[in-house]
Amino acid sequence: MDEELKCPVCGSLFRDPIILPCSHNICLACARNIIVQTPEGESPHCRASRSSDYDYLDVDKMSMYSETDSGYGSYTPCLKSPNGVRVFPPAPIHRNCSITCPLCHQSVSLEERGLRGFPRNRLLEAIVSRYQQSRSETVKCQLCDRNPAEATVMCEQCDVFYCNPCQQRCHPSRGPLAKHRLVPPSQAATGGSQQQAARKLATCTEHDLENYSMYCVNCKTPVCYQCLEEGKHAMHDVKALGAMWKQHKSQLSQALNGVSDKAKDAKEFLVQLKNLLQQIQENGVDFEACLVAQCDGLIDTLNRQKAKLLTKVTKEREYKLKVVRDQMTHCTVKLRQTTGLMEYCLEVLKENDPSGFLQISQALIKQVQLSQEQWVKGALEPKVCPEYDLSLNTDPLLQAIHQLDFIQVKYPFTVPPAPVLQLEKCCTHNNSATLAWKILTFTQSAVEGYVLELDDGNGGQYREVYVGKETLCTVDGLHFNSSYNARVKAYNSSGAGPYSKTVVLKTSDVAWFTFDPTSSHRDIVLSNENQAVSCSSYDDRVVLGTAAFSKGVHYWELTIDRYDNHPDPAFGVARINVIKDMMLGKDDKAWAMYVDNNRSWFMHNNSHTNRAEGGIMQGSTVGILLDLNQHTLSFYINKQQHGPVAFENLDGVFMPAVSLNRNVQVTLLTGLEVPKNYKQL
């Protein structure tokens, strides 16, 4: 994992690494060297687009930033007032100064804290230290003046390595030093670094005296209690540091499992490529021998053509060999990169520093996921086949010998075999189904595409839901509480192969869904993982749910969290193209009940019907019962049916919908059973 531990600027192992806002790491000293000045009125991003090179400042200009930026060994001049009290001038503000990431070229302006505003990557420091200790052959004495000798002991209290002469002279085992514990250097190499790392406390970059204690979900960074009370994180969503540490560790471990599987497949693929080389060589020799035998039986005219044909065969063989060698080289490089990343991530997982881990976990998870994605879409498929797509035609007459040439033949001559559904990867979520398949035999190059078919959920006829080259497909919009039969077949120019075995996938019995942020009105405000909704406008605005229903019986509720000034929110169902800047039910795309604190009405296409007494208040629940077997819509308030059946003859696709203004906030409750007093068909 050498490349993961090297600074992109100096190329050496990281020393005092800091984390840039883009999640990349850089040495603190290197960061000082690439600070640039931005002209007045120009943002760092504009400068980055204008020039890709770094404009280094002169040494005398850099001195005014480097010491105060680093936070180490800085010197702040002080003045004396007439009464003799020392007065420290304010820290210089880094106006017109920025730093550009050498990897992604993203620029960021330096604030008042300078480079001290960037967090230290303590996990990376510990891993680099451990890596250096594992690579170092011997530990030298730290007290020898010239030509340090090999250290024989290390004092755990002094944290110093001694050779025998220096230990007898400077650290005798008597007097106050008699109680010090001396250990061999090999034992101290790991234990000492771990104890040193354990003594380091993770302090907040904004409040140096405070330790990290919470994790800001909005900013994706550890914070201290003072940040929550005074800083910019006061109104943000925060969670316990330990819980987020475990969650991100779990995510990284899961991502590593996928990369590990891909690395295993890559190793097997390299073995396959080596066998392919041998097959190409053997088939090439056989093809040449056959060609020579055919050409020797012909007349002198055929002999003159023989050299040309051999040249074509040689070029074909060299081309195939070159393609396979290039593919082996490319795959080996990617495998080495993936293995290095895996080793680095495993070292990160060994660390017991929650805040330090969370500083880099998001970037590592994304990097691991990107590494996993590079093995998809044909990355582990040979680009050439061992067979030679050529055939010699010996039938033409002697006078046509001068026109003798190879003819292209389409390989293979047969249809592909039946794919195999990978049951461990086939799953359902709500009303969506994901299916994965593969071809067991070495015929991927013979497959031009796949056809995935599903029935109607009632054992009816199959229909095509996907045609293409991918081996993974997710089908949305299925019926809830239904069992679907799925099968897949492969095809090429020779035709379609047999179907795979059928797999049965059952969708969820009840619907679990949230409010949809992508289709809601811009004045809608979502919170609590899109389960709670409010509005920033005094006018009614519409928000839809993420589920769509066309079959079955479905029931969900909304709890009234806030109800001020007696507004009249509306609850019901709607089409996906409902108008979202007015009350639900005023157009012909929605069916709703709007209710205040005393009474309610049903409304569709701006037609108000069935006024009913009884309203809502803070803490009330409104239930919506959509029965698409009987094609009806009913409403409940506080678990009791409110009024008669609201709407009948409903047919098509419907989505849960709510309209409200700034005086109301509701929370969505899904996955509920149908009320017991409701009679279904």
C-alpha positions as CSV (number, residue, x, y, z in Angstrom):
1,M,0.0,0.0,0.0
2,D,2.9,2.3,-0.6
3,E,1.0,4.7,-2.9
4,E,-1.8,5.2,-0.3
5,L,0.8,6.4,2.2
6,K,2.7,8.9,-0.1
7,C,2.1,12.6,-0.3
8,P,1.0,13.6,-3.9
9,V,3.3,16.7,-3.7
10,C,6.6,15.5,-2.4
11,G,6.2,11.8,-3.2
12,S,7.5,10.7,0.2
13,L,5.6,9.1,3.1
14,F,3.2,11.5,4.8
15,R,4.5,13.7,7.6
16,D,2.0,15.6,9.7
17,P,-0.8,15.0,7.1
18,I,-3.8,17.3,7.0
19,I,-7.2,16.6,5.4
20,L,-8.3,19.0,2.7
21,P,-12.1,19.8,2.2
22,C,-12.0,17.5,-0.9
23,S,-11.0,14.6,1.5
24,H,-7.5,14.2,0.0
25,N,-4.4,14.3,2.3
26,I,-1.3,16.4,2.0
27,C,1.8,17.0,4.2
28,L,1.6,20.1,6.3
29,A,5.0,21.3,5.0
30,C,3.9,20.7,1.4
31,A,0.6,22.6,2.1
32,R,2.7,25.6,3.1
33,N,4.6,25.4,-0.2
34,I,1.6,25.5,-2.4
35,I,-0.3,28.3,-0.8
36,V,-1.1,30.8,-3.6
37,Q,-2.3,34.3,-3.7
38,T,-5.6,35.0,-5.6
39,P,-6.0,38.4,-7.3
40,E,-8.5,40.8,-5.8
41,G,-12.0,40.0,-6.8
42,E,-11.2,36.6,-8.2
43,S,-12.3,33.4,-6.4
44,P,-9.9,30.4,-6.0
45,H,-12.1,28.4,-8.4
46,C,-11.7,31.0,-11.1
47,R,-8.0,31.0,-10.7
48,A,-7.9,27.2,-10.8
49,S,-9.8,27.2,-14.1
50,R,-7.4,29.9,-15.5
51,S,-4.2,28.0,-14.7
52,S,-3.4,24.5,-13.7
53,D,0.1,25.3,-12.4
54,Y,0.9,26.3,-8.9
55,D,2.2,29.9,-8.5
56,Y,4.6,29.6,-5.6
57,L,5.2,32.6,-3.4
58,D,8.7,33.8,-2.6
59,V,10.3,32.6,0.6
60,D,10.1,36.0,2.3
61,K,6.4,36.2,1.5
62,M,5.8,32.7,2.7
63,S,7.3,33.3,6.0
64,M,4.4,35.5,7.0
65,Y,2.0,32.6,6.6
66,S,3.9,29.4,7.3
67,E,4.5,29.8,11.0
68,T,1.0,31.1,12.0
69,D,-0.6,28.6,9.7
70,S,1.1,25.6,11.0
71,G,0.2,26.0,14.6
72,Y,3.6,24.6,15.6
73,G,6.5,26.6,16.8
74,S,4.7,29.9,15.9
75,Y,5.9,33.2,17.4
76,T,3.4,36.1,17.9
77,P,5.0,39.5,18.5
78,C,3.6,41.5,21.3
79,L,3.4,45.3,22.2
80,K,3.3,47.0,25.5
81,S,0.6,49.6,26.4
82,P,1.5,52.7,28.4
83,N,0.5,50.9,31.7
84,G,2.9,48.1,31.0
85,V,0.4,45.4,30.0
86,R,1.4,43.2,27.1
87,V,-1.0,43.5,24.1
88,F,-1.1,40.8,21.4
89,P,-2.1,42.0,17.9
90,P,-4.9,40.1,16.2
91,A,-3.9,37.1,14.0
92,P,-3.4,38.1,10.4
93,I,-6.4,37.3,8.2
94,H,-5.4,35.2,5.1
95,R,-7.1,37.4,2.5
96,N,-6.6,36.5,-1.1
97,C,-4.8,33.2,-0.1
98,S,-5.9,29.8,-1.2
99,I,-4.6,26.2,-1.5
100,T,-5.3,23.9,-4.4
101,C,-5.5,20.1,-4.1
102,P,-2.8,18.6,-6.3
103,L,-5.0,15.6,-7.1
104,C,-8.4,17.0,-7.9
105,H,-7.3,20.6,-8.4
106,Q,-10.1,21.9,-6.1
107,S,-9.2,25.2,-4.6
108,V,-10.2,26.5,-1.1
109,S,-9.6,29.9,0.5
110,L,-7.7,30.0,3.8
111,E,-9.7,31.4,6.6
112,E,-8.4,33.2,9.7
113,R,-7.0,30.0,11.2
114,G,-5.0,29.3,8.1
115,L,-3.8,25.7,7.8
116,R,-4.8,25.1,11.4
117,G,-8.4,25.1,10.2
118,F,-7.7,21.8,8.4
119,P,-7.9,18.7,10.6
120,R,-4.9,16.5,11.2
121,N,-5.2,12.9,9.9
122,R,-4.0,11.2,13.0
123,L,-5.0,7.7,11.7
124,L,-2.9,8.2,8.6
125,E,0.0,9.3,10.9
126,A,-0.3,6.2,13.0
127,I,-0.4,3.9,10.0
128,V,2.6,5.6,8.4
129,S,4.5,5.2,11.6
130,R,3.6,1.6,11.9
131,Y,4.5,1.0,8.3
132,Q,7.9,2.6,8.7
133,Q,8.6,0.5,11.8
134,S,7.7,-2.7,10.0
135,R,10.0,-1.8,7.0
136,S,12.9,-0.7,9.1
137,E,15.5,-3.4,9.5
138,T,17.3,-2.0,12.6
139,V,16.7,0.8,15.1
140,K,19.7,3.1,15.7
141,C,20.8,4.6,19.0
142,Q,19.5,8.1,19.5
143,L,22.5,9.3,21.7
144,C,25.5,8.4,19.5
145,D,27.2,11.5,18.1
146,R,28.6,9.9,14.9
147,N,27.8,6.7,13.1
148,P,24.9,5.6,15.5
149,A,25.2,2.0,16.6
150,E,22.4,-0.4,16.6
151,A,20.1,0.1,19.6
152,T,19.8,-2.8,22.0
153,V,17.2,-1.4,24.5
154,M,14.5,1.2,24.7
155,C,13.3,3.0,27.9
156,E,9.6,3.1,28.0
157,Q,9.5,6.1,30.4
158,C,12.2,8.1,28.5
159,D,11.0,6.9,25.1
160,V,14.7,6.8,23.9
161,F,16.6,4.0,22.2
162,Y,20.1,3.2,23.6
163,C,23.0,1.1,22.5
164,N,24.9,-0.7,25.2
165,P,27.7,2.0,25.8
166,C,25.2,4.8,25.8
167,Q,22.9,3.0,28.1
168,Q,25.6,2.3,30.6
169,R,26.8,5.9,30.4
170,C,23.5,7.9,30.2
171,H,20.9,5.6,31.6
172,P,22.4,3.4,34.3
173,S,20.1,1.0,36.2
174,R,20.5,2.7,39.5
175,G,19.3,5.6,41.5
176,P,16.1,7.3,40.2
177,L,16.5,5.4,36.9
178,A,16.4,2.0,38.5
179,K,12.6,1.9,38.3
180,H,12.6,2.6,34.5
181,R,11.6,-0.3,32.3
182,L,14.0,-1.3,29.5
183,V,12.7,-3.4,26.7
184,P,14.1,-4.7,23.4
185,P,13.7,-2.3,20.4
186,S,11.5,-4.9,18.5
187,Q,9.1,-5.0,21.4
188,A,9.0,-1.2,21.8
189,A,8.5,-0.6,18.1
190,T,4.8,-1.5,18.2
191,G,4.0,-1.1,21.9
192,G,5.6,2.4,22.2
193,S,3.8,3.7,19.1
194,Q,0.5,2.4,20.3
195,Q,0.9,3.9,23.7
196,Q,2.0,7.2,22.2
197,A,-1.1,7.1,19.9
198,A,-3.3,6.3,22.9
199,R,-2.0,9.3,24.7
200,K,-3.0,11.6,21.9
201,L,-6.5,13.1,22.4
202,A,-8.6,14.2,19.5
203,T,-9.2,17.9,20.0
204,C,-11.6,20.1,18.0
205,T,-10.0,22.3,15.3
206,E,-12.2,25.2,16.3
207,H,-11.8,24.8,20.1
208,D,-8.4,23.5,20.9
209,L,-9.2,22.6,24.5
210,E,-12.3,20.6,23.7
211,N,-12.3,16.9,22.7
212,Y,-14.6,15.5,19.9
213,S,-17.7,14.1,21.4
214,M,-20.4,14.1,18.7
215,Y,-20.8,13.8,14.9
216,C,-22.5,16.4,12.7
217,V,-24.5,14.6,10.1
218,N,-25.0,17.7,8.0
219,C,-21.3,18.6,7.8
220,K,-20.1,15.0,8.0
221,T,-17.4,15.9,10.6
222,P,-16.8,15.2,14.4
223,V,-17.6,18.2,16.6
224,C,-17.3,19.1,20.3
225,Y,-20.0,20.3,22.8
226,Q,-18.8,23.9,22.4
227,C,-19.4,23.7,18.6
228,L,-23.0,22.6,19.3
229,E,-23.6,25.4,21.8
230,E,-21.9,28.3,20.0
231,G,-20.7,27.3,16.6
232,K,-22.2,26.7,13.2
233,H,-23.3,23.2,14.1
234,A,-25.8,24.4,16.7
235,M,-28.9,23.7,14.6
236,H,-27.5,20.7,12.7
237,D,-28.5,17.1,13.1
238,V,-25.9,15.4,15.4
239,K,-25.4,11.8,16.5
240,A,-23.3,10.0,19.0
241,L,-19.6,9.7,17.9
242,G,-19.4,6.0,18.9
243,A,-22.6,5.1,17.0
244,M,-21.4,6.8,13.8
245,W,-18.0,5.3,14.2
246,K,-19.5,1.8,14.3
247,Q,-21.8,2.6,11.4
248,H,-19.1,3.9,9.1
249,K,-16.8,1.0,10.1
250,S,-19.6,-1.4,9.1
251,Q,-20.1,0.4,5.8
252,L,-16.4,0.3,5.0
253,S,-16.2,-3.4,5.9
254,Q,-19.1,-4.2,3.6
255,A,-17.5,-2.2,0.8
256,L,-14.2,-4.1,1.4
257,N,-16.1,-7.4,1.1
258,G,-17.2,-6.5,-2.4
259,V,-13.7,-5.4,-3.5
260,S,-12.2,-8.6,-2.0
261,D,-14.5,-10.6,-4.1
262,K,-13.5,-8.6,-7.2
263,A,-9.8,-9.1,-6.4
264,K,-10.3,-12.8,-6.1
265,D,-12.1,-12.8,-9.5
266,A,-9.2,-10.8,-10.9
267,K,-6.7,-13.4,-9.8
268,E,-8.7,-16.1,-11.4
269,F,-9.1,-14.0,-14.5
270,L,-5.3,-13.7,-14.7
271,V,-4.9,-17.4,-14.6
272,Q,-7.6,-17.6,-17.3
273,L,-5.6,-15.1,-19.5
274,K,-2.4,-17.2,-19.1
275,N,-4.3,-20.3,-20.3
276,L,-5.7,-18.2,-23.1
277,L,-2.1,-17.3,-24.2
278,Q,-1.3,-21.0,-24.4
279,Q,-4.4,-21.7,-26.3
280,I,-3.7,-19.0,-28.8
281,Q,-0.2,-20.3,-29.3
282,E,-1.3,-23.8,-29.8
283,N,-4.2,-22.9,-32.1
284,G,-1.9,-20.7,-34.1
285,V,0.5,-23.5,-34.6
286,D,-2.3,-25.9,-35.7
287,F,-3.7,-23.3,-38.0
288,E,-0.4,-22.6,-39.7
289,A,0.2,-26.4,-40.2
290,C,-3.2,-26.8,-41.8
291,L,-2.6,-23.8,-44.1
292,V,0.8,-25.1,-45.2
293,A,-0.7,-28.5,-46.0
294,Q,-3.4,-26.9,-48.2
295,C,-1.0,-24.6,-50.0
296,D,1.6,-27.4,-50.7
297,G,-1.1,-29.3,-52.7
298,L,-1.7,-26.3,-55.1
299,I,0.1,-25.2,-58.2
300,D,2.8,-22.5,-58.4
301,T,0.2,-19.8,-58.4
302,L,-1.1,-21.0,-55.0
303,N,2.5,-21.0,-53.7
304,R,2.9,-17.3,-54.5
305,Q,-0.2,-16.7,-52.4
306,K,1.0,-18.8,-49.5
307,A,3.4,-16.1,-48.2
308,K,0.6,-13.6,-48.1
309,L,-1.7,-15.9,-46.2
310,L,1.0,-16.8,-43.7
311,T,1.6,-13.1,-43.1
312,K,-2.0,-12.5,-42.4
313,V,-2.1,-15.4,-39.9
314,T,1.0,-14.1,-38.2
315,K,-0.5,-10.6,-37.9
316,E,-3.7,-12.1,-36.5
317,R,-1.7,-14.1,-33.9
318,E,0.5,-11.1,-32.9
319,Y,-2.6,-8.9,-32.6
320,K,-4.4,-11.4,-30.4
321,L,-1.2,-11.9,-28.3
322,K,-0.7,-8.2,-28.0
323,V,-4.3,-7.6,-26.9
324,V,-4.1,-10.4,-24.3
325,R,-0.7,-9.1,-22.9
326,D,-2.0,-5.6,-22.8
327,Q,-5.1,-6.8,-20.9
328,M,-3.0,-8.8,-18.5
329,T,-0.8,-5.7,-17.8
330,H,-3.8,-3.5,-17.3
331,C,-5.5,-6.0,-15.0
332,T,-2.3,-6.5,-13.0
333,V,-2.0,-2.8,-12.4
334,K,-5.7,-2.5,-11.3
335,L,-5.3,-5.6,-9.1
336,R,-2.2,-4.1,-7.4
337,Q,-4.0,-0.8,-6.8
338,T,-7.1,-2.6,-5.4
339,T,-4.9,-4.8,-3.2
340,G,-3.0,-1.8,-1.9
341,L,-6.3,0.0,-1.1
342,M,-7.6,-3.1,0.7
343,E,-4.4,-3.3,2.8
344,Y,-4.7,0.4,3.7
345,C,-8.4,0.1,4.6
346,L,-7.7,-2.9,6.8
347,E,-5.1,-0.9,8.6
348,V,-7.6,1.9,9.1
349,L,-10.1,-0.6,10.5
350,K,-7.6,-1.7,13.1
351,E,-7.5,1.9,14.5
352,N,-9.6,2.6,17.6
353,D,-9.9,6.3,17.1
354,P,-13.5,7.1,16.3
355,S,-13.1,10.7,15.3
356,G,-10.0,10.1,13.3
357,F,-11.7,7.3,11.5
358,L,-14.8,9.4,10.7
359,Q,-12.6,12.1,9.3
360,I,-11.5,9.8,6.5
361,S,-14.2,7.1,6.4
362,Q,-16.5,8.9,3.9
363,A,-13.6,9.3,1.4
364,L,-12.4,5.7,1.9
365,I,-15.9,4.3,1.4
366,K,-16.3,6.3,-1.8
367,Q,-12.8,5.3,-2.9
368,V,-13.5,1.6,-2.2
369,Q,-16.9,1.8,-4.0
370,L,-15.2,3.4,-7.0
371,S,-12.5,0.7,-6.9
372,Q,-15.3,-1.9,-6.9
373,E,-17.0,-0.2,-9.8
374,Q,-13.9,-0.4,-12.1
375,W,-14.3,-4.2,-12.2
376,V,-17.8,-4.0,-13.6
377,K,-18.9,-3.9,-17.2
378,G,-16.6,-6.3,-18.9
379,A,-13.5,-5.6,-16.9
380,L,-13.0,-9.3,-16.4
381,E,-13.8,-10.5,-19.9
382,P,-11.2,-11.4,-22.5
383,K,-11.2,-9.0,-25.4
384,V,-10.2,-11.7,-27.9
385,C,-11.0,-15.4,-28.2
386,P,-8.4,-18.2,-28.7
387,E,-9.9,-19.3,-32.0
388,Y,-8.9,-17.8,-35.3
389,D,-11.9,-16.4,-37.1
390,L,-10.6,-17.5,-40.5
391,S,-11.2,-20.3,-42.9
392,L,-9.5,-21.3,-46.1
393,N,-11.7,-21.9,-49.1
394,T,-10.2,-24.7,-51.3
395,D,-13.1,-25.1,-53.7
396,P,-12.5,-22.4,-56.3
397,L,-11.0,-23.4,-59.6
398,L,-7.3,-23.0,-60.5
399,Q,-7.9,-19.8,-62.5
400,A,-9.3,-18.2,-59.2
401,I,-6.2,-18.9,-57.2
402,H,-4.9,-15.4,-57.5
403,Q,-8.1,-14.2,-55.8
404,L,-7.7,-16.7,-52.9
405,D,-8.1,-15.0,-49.5
406,F,-9.4,-15.6,-46.1
407,I,-13.1,-15.3,-45.4
408,Q,-14.5,-14.1,-42.1
409,V,-16.5,-16.6,-40.1
410,K,-18.8,-15.8,-37.3
411,Y,-18.0,-17.4,-34.0
412,P,-19.6,-19.2,-32.4
413,F,-21.8,-21.4,-34.6
414,T,-24.2,-22.2,-31.8
415,V,-26.6,-20.3,-29.5
416,P,-25.4,-19.5,-25.9
417,P,-26.2,-21.8,-23.1
418,A,-28.8,-21.0,-20.4
419,P,-27.7,-18.4,-17.9
420,V,-27.7,-19.2,-14.2
421,L,-29.5,-16.9,-11.8
422,Q,-27.4,-15.9,-8.8
423,L,-29.9,-16.5,-6.0
424,E,-27.7,-14.8,-3.4
425,K,-27.9,-11.5,-5.3
426,C,-31.6,-11.7,-6.2
427,C,-33.8,-9.8,-3.7
428,T,-36.9,-7.6,-3.4
429,H,-37.4,-4.3,-1.6
430,N,-41.0,-2.9,-1.3
431,N,-42.4,-3.3,-4.8
432,S,-39.0,-3.5,-6.6
433,A,-37.1,-6.7,-7.6
434,T,-33.4,-7.1,-8.3
435,L,-32.1,-10.0,-10.3
436,A,-28.5,-11.1,-11.2
437,W,-27.3,-13.9,-13.5
438,K,-24.1,-15.2,-15.2
439,I,-22.9,-17.7,-17.8
440,L,-21.0,-20.5,-16.1
441,T,-19.0,-21.7,-19.2
442,F,-16.3,-19.6,-20.9
443,T,-18.6,-18.1,-23.5
444,Q,-19.1,-14.5,-22.5
445,S,-17.6,-13.3,-25.8
446,A,-20.2,-15.4,-27.6
447,V,-23.1,-13.6,-25.8
448,E,-24.5,-10.4,-27.4
449,G,-27.2,-9.7,-24.9
450,Y,-29.8,-11.0,-22.4
451,V,-33.5,-11.0,-22.2
452,L,-35.2,-10.8,-18.7
453,E,-38.8,-11.8,-18.4
454,L,-41.3,-11.6,-15.6
455,D,-44.9,-12.8,-15.3
456,D,-47.8,-10.6,-14.1
457,G,-47.6,-11.7,-10.5
458,N,-50.6,-14.0,-10.8
459,G,-49.0,-16.8,-12.8
460,G,-49.9,-15.2,-16.1
461,Q,-47.9,-14.8,-19.3
462,Y,-44.3,-13.7,-19.2
463,R,-43.3,-10.3,-20.6
464,E,-39.9,-8.8,-21.4
465,V,-38.7,-6.2,-18.8
466,Y,-35.1,-5.9,-19.9
467,V,-33.0,-6.5,-23.0
468,G,-29.3,-5.6,-23.0
469,K,-25.8,-6.7,-22.1
470,E,-25.9,-6.1,-18.3
471,T,-26.1,-9.1,-15.9
472,L,-27.8,-7.1,-13.1
473,C,-31.3,-5.5,-13.4
474,T,-33.7,-3.9,-11.0
475,V,-37.4,-3.8,-11.9
476,D,-39.5,-1.1,-10.2
477,G,-43.3,-0.6,-10.1
478,L,-44.3,-4.1,-9.2
479,H,-47.5,-4.9,-7.2
480,F,-47.2,-5.2,-3.4
481,N,-47.9,-8.6,-1.8
482,S,-47.4,-10.5,-5.1
483,S,-45.2,-13.4,-6.2
484,Y,-43.4,-13.0,-9.5
485,N,-41.7,-15.7,-11.6
486,A,-38.6,-14.5,-13.4
487,R,-36.4,-16.1,-16.0
488,V,-33.6,-15.0,-18.3
489,K,-32.0,-16.2,-21.6
490,A,-28.9,-15.2,-23.6
491,Y,-28.8,-14.5,-27.4
492,N,-26.3,-14.0,-30.2
493,S,-26.3,-13.8,-34.0
494,S,-27.2,-17.5,-34.2
495,G,-30.3,-17.0,-32.1
496,A,-31.6,-17.1,-28.5
497,G,-30.5,-19.8,-26.1
498,P,-32.6,-21.7,-23.6
499,Y,-34.2,-20.1,-20.5
500,S,-32.6,-20.2,-17.1
501,K,-34.4,-21.9,-14.2
502,T,-37.3,-19.9,-12.9
503,V,-36.9,-18.0,-9.6
504,V,-39.9,-16.7,-7.5
505,L,-39.6,-13.3,-5.9
506,K,-42.2,-12.0,-3.5
507,T,-42.8,-8.3,-3.0
508,S,-43.5,-6.7,0.4
509,D,-46.8,-7.4,2.1
510,V,-47.2,-3.8,3.2
511,A,-45.8,-0.6,1.7
512,W,-42.8,1.2,3.4
513,F,-42.2,4.6,1.9
514,T,-41.2,8.2,2.6
515,F,-42.0,11.6,1.2
516,D,-40.3,12.2,-2.2
517,P,-37.9,15.2,-2.1
518,T,-37.3,15.0,-5.9
519,S,-40.9,15.7,-6.9
520,S,-42.1,18.0,-4.0
521,H,-42.7,21.7,-4.3
522,R,-39.7,23.9,-3.6
523,D,-41.5,25.4,-0.5
524,I,-41.8,21.9,1.1
525,V,-39.4,21.2,4.0
526,L,-38.6,17.6,4.7
527,S,-36.9,16.2,7.9
528,N,-36.4,13.0,9.9
529,E,-35.1,11.1,6.9
530,N,-38.0,12.4,4.8
531,Q,-40.6,11.1,7.2
532,A,-41.7,14.5,8.5
533,V,-42.9,17.4,6.3
534,S,-43.7,21.1,6.8
535,C,-43.9,24.1,4.5
536,S,-42.2,27.5,4.4
537,S,-45.1,29.2,2.6
538,Y,-48.5,30.5,3.8
539,D,-50.1,28.9,0.7
540,D,-50.8,25.2,0.4
541,R,-48.1,23.1,-1.2
542,V,-48.2,19.4,-2.3
543,V,-45.8,16.6,-1.5
544,L,-46.0,13.0,-2.8
545,G,-44.8,9.7,-1.4
546,T,-42.2,7.5,-3.0
547,A,-44.6,4.6,-3.5
548,A,-47.0,4.0,-6.3
549,F,-50.0,1.8,-6.0
550,S,-52.1,0.1,-8.7
551,K,-53.2,-3.1,-6.9
552,G,-54.1,-4.4,-3.5
553,V,-55.2,-2.7,-0.2
554,H,-52.9,-0.1,1.4
555,Y,-53.2,1.9,4.7
556,W,-50.9,4.6,6.1
557,E,-51.3,7.3,8.7
558,L,-50.0,10.9,9.3
559,T,-49.5,12.3,12.8
560,I,-50.2,16.0,13.4
561,D,-47.0,17.3,15.0
562,R,-47.9,21.0,14.9
563,Y,-51.2,22.7,14.2
564,D,-51.4,26.5,14.5
565,N,-54.1,29.0,13.6
566,H,-56.7,26.4,12.5
567,P,-55.4,25.7,8.9
568,D,-57.0,23.0,6.7
569,P,-54.4,20.5,5.5
570,A,-55.5,17.9,2.9
571,F,-54.7,14.2,2.8
572,G,-55.3,11.6,0.1
573,V,-53.8,10.2,-3.2
574,A,-52.8,11.7,-6.5
575,R,-51.4,11.1,-9.9
576,I,-47.7,11.8,-10.4
577,N,-48.5,14.9,-12.5
578,V,-50.7,16.6,-9.9
579,I,-50.5,20.4,-9.6
580,K,-48.3,21.1,-6.5
581,D,-48.8,24.8,-5.8
582,M,-52.4,24.6,-4.6
583,M,-54.6,22.6,-2.2
584,L,-54.7,18.8,-2.9
585,G,-58.0,17.9,-4.7
586,K,-58.5,21.1,-6.6
587,D,-57.5,19.5,-9.9
588,D,-58.6,16.3,-11.5
589,K,-55.4,14.5,-10.6
590,A,-56.0,14.2,-6.8
591,W,-58.6,12.7,-4.4
592,A,-58.4,14.2,-0.9
593,M,-60.0,15.1,2.4
594,Y,-59.3,18.5,3.8
595,V,-60.0,19.1,7.5
596,D,-59.7,21.8,10.1
597,N,-60.3,21.8,13.9
598,N,-64.1,21.3,13.6
599,R,-65.1,19.6,10.3
600,S,-64.0,18.1,7.0
601,W,-64.9,17.8,3.3
602,F,-64.0,15.4,0.5
603,M,-62.7,17.1,-2.6
604,H,-61.8,16.1,-6.2
605,N,-61.6,18.4,-9.2
606,N,-62.5,21.3,-6.9
607,S,-65.8,19.6,-6.0
608,H,-66.6,19.6,-2.3
609,T,-68.8,16.8,-0.9
610,N,-69.8,15.0,2.3
611,R,-69.2,17.5,5.0
612,A,-68.5,15.7,8.3
613,E,-68.3,17.0,11.8
614,G,-65.1,16.4,13.8
615,G,-61.6,17.8,13.2
616,I,-58.0,17.5,14.1
617,M,-55.6,19.0,16.6
618,Q,-51.9,18.6,17.6
619,G,-51.4,14.8,18.3
620,S,-54.2,13.6,16.1
621,T,-53.7,10.9,13.5
622,V,-55.2,10.8,10.0
623,G,-55.4,7.5,8.2
624,I,-55.8,6.8,4.5
625,L,-57.2,3.5,3.3
626,L,-56.7,2.9,-0.5
627,D,-58.5,-0.3,-1.6
628,L,-57.7,-1.0,-5.3
629,N,-59.4,-4.3,-5.2
630,Q,-62.7,-2.5,-4.5
631,H,-61.4,0.7,-6.2
632,T,-62.3,2.9,-3.1
633,L,-60.7,5.5,-0.9
634,S,-61.6,6.0,2.8
635,F,-60.3,8.2,5.6
636,Y,-59.8,7.7,9.4
637,I,-59.3,10.2,12.2
638,N,-57.8,8.8,15.4
639,K,-58.3,5.2,14.3
640,Q,-62.1,5.7,13.6
641,Q,-63.5,5.9,10.0
642,H,-64.4,9.5,9.2
643,G,-67.5,9.8,7.1
644,P,-68.6,7.3,4.4
645,V,-66.5,5.9,1.7
646,A,-65.0,9.0,0.1
647,F,-64.4,8.0,-3.5
648,E,-65.3,5.0,-5.7
649,N,-64.4,3.7,-9.1
650,L,-60.7,4.5,-8.7
651,D,-58.5,2.9,-11.3
652,G,-54.9,3.4,-12.4
653,V,-51.7,4.3,-10.5
654,F,-51.9,6.4,-7.3
655,M,-49.3,7.9,-5.0
656,P,-49.8,9.1,-1.4
657,A,-50.1,12.8,-1.2
658,V,-50.4,15.7,1.3
659,S,-50.9,19.4,1.0
660,L,-50.2,21.9,3.9
661,N,-48.9,25.4,4.7
662,R,-46.5,26.7,7.3
663,N,-48.9,26.3,10.1
664,V,-48.8,22.5,10.0
665,Q,-46.2,19.8,10.3
666,V,-47.0,16.1,10.0
667,T,-45.1,12.8,10.3
668,L,-45.7,9.8,8.0
669,L,-46.3,6.3,9.4
670,T,-46.1,3.4,6.9
671,G,-46.0,-0.4,6.9
672,L,-49.3,-0.5,8.8
673,E,-51.9,-3.2,8.7
674,V,-55.4,-2.5,7.4
675,P,-57.8,-1.5,10.3
676,K,-59.4,-4.6,11.8
677,N,-63.0,-3.3,11.4
678,Y,-62.5,-2.9,7.6
679,K,-64.1,-5.6,5.5
680,Q,-62.1,-6.7,2.4
681,L,-63.2,-8.7,-0.6
